[in-house]
Amino acid sequence: MAQASDILAVAAREIGTVEQSGNRQKYGKAYGMDGVYWCMQFIWWCFQRADKALFMDGGKTASCGELMRWAQAHGQWVTKGYRPGDVLIYDFPGTAYKTDHCGICESVSGQYVTAIEGNTSNGNTGSQSNGDGVYRRKRKLSLVLGAYRQKYTDYRAQLQKRSGLEDKTMDCLAAYKYGSDLIRKQATMK
């Protein structure tokens, strides 16, 4: 099963991808509905590349509102304590919708969140929810309505339970260049 870092790696490789005229891009083509607002299609596409089962249990949506309702119904909706890999849903002021846009959380620092987003603008000018490409964006935390949190496997906890290693030993393993791969392999060994 993929981890948040796997989803973020897929998304990060897409930064700088821009659409063709009329909202046309590869994410909409893959989804089967090109030429529309595509922020959620980008999210879906990233999960398809890393682990299909992590996105709505293998489901599909191009709607921020639909994803929010699904996450709420399945106990996977959070409104604080955002983590890398969470799918953030934004509510921009002055719009007719509560679920304007989405992105994959990379980090939270103070009153700001950094996310990789599709169909946004590369700055504060231009449309934030119907831009032209995939960009890393830093936004005020107050714009986040909530987030869909996937059920990532906690390999660290699995390995620690299985092996009895102390926290400081696990921290040392995690700090190693290939630590996350090592932890995952050790946790899943038969």
C-alpha positions as CSV (number, residue, x, y, z in Angstrom):
1,M,0.0,0.0,0.0
2,A,1.3,3.5,-0.9
3,Q,2.2,6.1,1.7
4,A,1.6,9.8,1.7
5,S,5.2,10.3,0.4
6,D,4.4,8.1,-2.7
7,I,1.3,10.2,-3.6
8,L,3.3,13.4,-3.0
9,A,6.1,12.1,-5.2
10,V,3.7,11.5,-8.1
11,A,2.2,15.0,-7.6
12,A,5.5,16.7,-7.4
13,R,6.7,15.3,-10.7
14,E,3.7,17.0,-12.3
15,I,4.5,20.5,-11.1
16,G,4.7,22.8,-14.1
17,T,2.3,20.8,-16.3
18,V,0.0,23.3,-18.0
19,E,-3.3,22.8,-19.8
20,Q,-4.1,23.3,-23.4
21,S,-6.9,25.8,-24.3
22,G,-10.4,24.9,-23.0
23,N,-9.2,23.2,-19.8
24,R,-7.8,20.2,-21.8
25,Q,-5.0,18.2,-20.2
26,K,-4.0,14.6,-19.6
27,Y,-5.8,14.2,-16.2
28,G,-9.2,14.9,-17.8
29,K,-8.4,12.5,-20.7
30,A,-7.4,9.7,-18.2
31,Y,-10.5,10.4,-16.2
32,G,-12.8,10.3,-19.3
33,M,-14.1,13.9,-18.9
34,D,-11.7,16.4,-20.5
35,G,-12.3,20.1,-20.9
36,V,-13.8,20.8,-17.4
37,Y,-12.5,22.1,-14.1
38,W,-9.9,19.5,-13.3
39,C,-8.4,20.0,-9.8
40,M,-10.1,16.9,-8.5
41,Q,-9.2,14.9,-11.6
42,F,-5.6,15.7,-11.0
43,I,-5.9,14.4,-7.4
44,W,-7.6,11.2,-8.7
45,W,-4.9,10.8,-11.4
46,C,-2.1,11.0,-8.7
47,F,-3.8,8.3,-6.7
48,Q,-4.3,6.1,-9.8
49,R,-0.5,6.2,-10.3
50,A,0.4,5.3,-6.7
51,D,-2.4,3.2,-5.2
52,K,-6.0,3.2,-6.7
53,A,-7.5,1.7,-3.5
54,L,-6.5,4.8,-1.4
55,F,-8.8,7.1,-3.3
56,M,-12.4,6.5,-2.2
57,D,-11.7,2.8,-1.8
58,G,-11.0,2.6,-5.5
59,G,-13.9,4.9,-6.5
60,K,-13.9,8.0,-8.7
61,T,-15.1,11.6,-8.6
62,A,-14.2,14.9,-10.2
63,S,-16.1,16.8,-7.6
64,C,-14.7,18.4,-4.4
65,G,-18.1,18.4,-2.8
66,E,-18.7,14.7,-3.6
67,L,-15.3,13.8,-2.2
68,M,-16.0,15.7,1.0
69,R,-19.4,14.0,1.5
70,W,-17.8,10.6,0.8
71,A,-15.1,11.3,3.4
72,Q,-17.6,12.4,5.9
73,A,-19.8,9.3,5.4
74,H,-16.7,7.0,5.8
75,G,-15.2,8.7,8.9
76,Q,-12.2,10.1,6.9
77,W,-13.0,13.8,7.1
78,V,-10.8,16.0,9.3
79,T,-11.0,19.7,10.0
80,K,-7.7,20.2,11.8
81,G,-4.3,18.6,12.3
82,Y,-3.7,18.3,8.6
83,R,-0.9,16.0,7.5
84,P,1.1,15.4,4.3
85,G,-1.0,13.4,1.9
86,D,-4.4,14.7,3.0
87,V,-6.6,16.0,0.2
88,L,-7.4,19.5,1.2
89,I,-10.7,21.1,0.2
90,Y,-10.7,24.9,0.0
91,D,-13.5,27.4,0.5
92,F,-12.4,30.6,-1.2
93,P,-14.3,33.8,0.0
94,G,-16.8,35.5,-2.3
95,T,-17.7,32.4,-4.3
96,A,-21.0,30.6,-4.7
97,Y,-19.7,27.2,-3.6
98,K,-18.3,25.9,-0.2
99,T,-16.0,23.4,-2.0
100,D,-14.1,25.6,-4.5
101,H,-10.9,23.7,-5.0
102,C,-8.5,21.0,-3.7
103,G,-4.9,20.1,-3.4
104,I,-2.6,17.5,-1.8
105,C,-1.1,18.7,1.5
106,E,2.7,18.8,1.6
107,S,3.1,20.6,4.9
108,V,1.5,22.9,7.5
109,S,3.5,25.7,9.1
110,G,1.8,28.1,11.5
111,Q,-1.2,29.6,9.8
112,Y,-0.2,28.3,6.3
113,V,-0.5,25.1,4.4
114,T,1.6,24.1,1.3
115,A,-0.1,21.9,-1.2
116,I,0.4,20.6,-4.7
117,E,-2.7,21.6,-6.7
118,G,-4.0,21.1,-10.3
119,N,-6.0,23.7,-12.2
120,T,-4.8,26.7,-10.3
121,S,-2.7,29.7,-11.0
122,N,1.0,30.1,-10.3
123,G,0.5,33.0,-8.0
124,N,-2.1,35.2,-6.3
125,T,-3.3,36.7,-9.6
126,G,-5.5,34.7,-11.9
127,S,-8.1,32.1,-11.0
128,Q,-7.3,30.0,-7.9
129,S,-9.8,27.3,-8.8
130,N,-9.7,27.3,-12.6
131,G,-6.1,28.3,-13.5
132,D,-3.8,26.8,-16.0
133,G,-1.6,24.2,-14.4
134,V,-0.1,22.2,-11.6
135,Y,1.7,24.3,-9.0
136,R,2.9,24.2,-5.4
137,R,0.9,26.7,-3.5
138,K,1.1,28.2,0.0
139,R,-2.3,29.3,1.3
140,K,-3.8,30.5,4.5
141,L,-5.0,27.7,6.7
142,S,-8.3,29.6,7.2
143,L,-9.1,28.8,3.5
144,V,-9.2,25.0,4.2
145,L,-12.7,23.8,4.8
146,G,-11.4,20.3,5.7
147,A,-9.6,17.3,4.3
148,Y,-10.0,13.8,3.2
149,R,-7.5,11.6,5.1
150,Q,-6.7,8.3,3.4
151,K,-6.1,5.1,5.4
152,Y,-2.3,5.0,4.9
153,T,-0.6,2.0,6.4
154,D,1.6,3.0,9.4
155,Y,4.6,0.9,8.7
156,R,6.6,2.4,11.5
157,A,3.9,1.4,14.1
158,Q,3.8,-2.1,12.5
159,L,7.5,-2.6,12.7
160,Q,7.7,-1.2,16.2
161,K,5.0,-3.5,17.5
162,R,6.5,-6.5,15.7
163,S,10.1,-5.9,16.8
164,G,9.8,-4.0,20.1
165,L,12.2,-1.3,18.9
166,E,12.3,1.9,21.0
167,D,11.3,5.2,19.6
168,K,14.9,6.5,19.4
169,T,15.9,3.5,17.3
170,M,12.9,4.0,15.0
171,D,13.9,7.7,14.7
172,C,17.4,6.7,13.7
173,L,16.1,4.3,11.1
174,A,13.7,6.9,9.7
175,A,16.5,9.5,9.4
176,Y,18.5,7.1,7.2
177,K,18.5,8.0,3.5
178,Y,16.4,5.0,2.6
179,G,14.8,4.7,6.0
180,S,11.2,4.8,4.9
181,D,11.8,1.9,2.4
182,L,13.7,0.0,5.0
183,I,10.9,0.4,7.6
184,R,8.3,-0.6,5.1
185,K,10.2,-3.7,4.0
186,Q,11.0,-4.8,7.6
187,A,7.3,-4.2,8.6
188,T,6.0,-6.4,5.8
189,M,8.5,-9.2,5.8
190,K,7.0,-12.7,6.3
